[in-house]
Amino acid sequence: MTAKSFRPEKFRYISDLRIQYYCEYRLLLKLKLGSQPSELSRMGTQLHNQIIDDGLEQKTVNWTFRIILFLAVLVLTFLLILW
């Protein structure tokens, strides 16, 4: 397939303009083949998702601990006032 016989889509993404500025051949390959993530890219995505999931779990535990601590202080204060 030559460059003349290749007909790109009617619309392009803005990021394609950045790629075109960077490398014309890279843009041509992206338009011909599409975006196919490599094995390293998929591995990086999994690592990022794992970090995000771990962070959300820590935040949940942290909020649970704070709520329990607040309730314990509230109960102790109430008991000291009534004593």
C-alpha positions as CSV (number, residue, x, y, z in Angstrom):
1,M,0.0,0.0,0.0
2,T,1.5,3.3,-1.0
3,A,0.9,6.7,0.5
4,K,-1.2,7.7,-2.5
5,S,-3.5,4.8,-2.3
6,F,-4.0,5.1,1.5
7,R,-7.1,7.1,2.4
8,P,-7.3,8.2,6.1
9,E,-10.5,8.8,7.9
10,K,-12.4,12.0,7.4
11,F,-11.8,13.1,11.0
12,R,-8.7,12.9,13.1
13,Y,-7.9,13.3,16.8
14,I,-6.0,16.3,18.1
15,S,-3.3,14.0,19.4
16,D,-2.7,12.9,15.8
17,L,-1.4,16.4,15.0
18,R,1.2,16.1,17.7
19,I,2.3,12.7,16.3
20,Q,2.4,14.2,12.8
21,Y,4.7,16.9,14.1
22,Y,6.9,14.3,15.8
23,C,7.1,11.7,13.0
24,E,5.2,11.4,9.7
25,Y,5.8,7.7,9.4
26,R,4.5,7.0,12.9
27,L,1.3,8.8,12.0
28,L,0.9,6.8,8.8
29,L,1.4,3.5,10.7
30,K,-1.1,4.6,13.3
31,L,-3.7,5.4,10.7
32,K,-3.0,2.1,8.8
33,L,-2.7,-0.3,11.8
34,G,-4.6,1.5,14.5
35,S,-3.6,1.7,18.1
36,Q,-2.4,-1.7,19.2
37,P,-1.0,-1.7,22.7
38,S,2.3,-3.6,23.2
39,E,2.9,-6.1,25.9
40,L,4.9,-3.6,27.9
41,S,2.0,-1.1,27.6
42,R,-0.5,-3.6,28.9
43,M,1.8,-4.5,31.8
44,G,2.2,-0.8,32.7
45,T,-1.6,-0.3,32.6
46,Q,-2.0,-3.3,34.9
47,L,0.6,-1.9,37.3
48,H,-1.2,1.5,37.3
49,N,-4.5,-0.1,38.0
50,Q,-3.1,-2.1,40.8
51,I,-1.6,1.0,42.4
52,I,-4.9,2.8,42.1
53,D,-6.8,-0.1,43.6
54,D,-4.3,-0.4,46.5
55,G,-4.7,3.3,47.2
56,L,-8.5,3.1,47.3
57,E,-8.3,0.2,49.7
58,Q,-6.0,2.1,52.1
59,K,-8.3,5.2,52.0
60,T,-11.3,3.0,52.9
61,V,-9.4,1.4,55.9
62,N,-8.2,4.8,57.0
63,W,-11.7,6.3,57.0
64,T,-13.1,3.3,58.8
65,F,-10.4,3.7,61.5
66,R,-11.2,7.4,61.9
67,I,-14.9,6.8,62.2
68,I,-14.4,4.1,64.9
69,L,-11.9,6.3,66.7
70,F,-14.4,9.3,66.7
71,L,-17.2,7.1,68.0
72,A,-15.0,5.7,70.8
73,V,-14.0,9.3,71.9
74,L,-17.6,10.4,71.7
75,V,-18.7,7.4,73.9
76,L,-15.9,8.0,76.4
77,T,-16.7,11.7,76.6
78,F,-20.4,10.9,77.2
79,L,-19.5,8.4,80.0
80,L,-17.1,10.9,81.7
81,I,-19.8,13.6,81.6
82,L,-22.4,11.3,83.2
83,W,-20.0,9.9,85.8
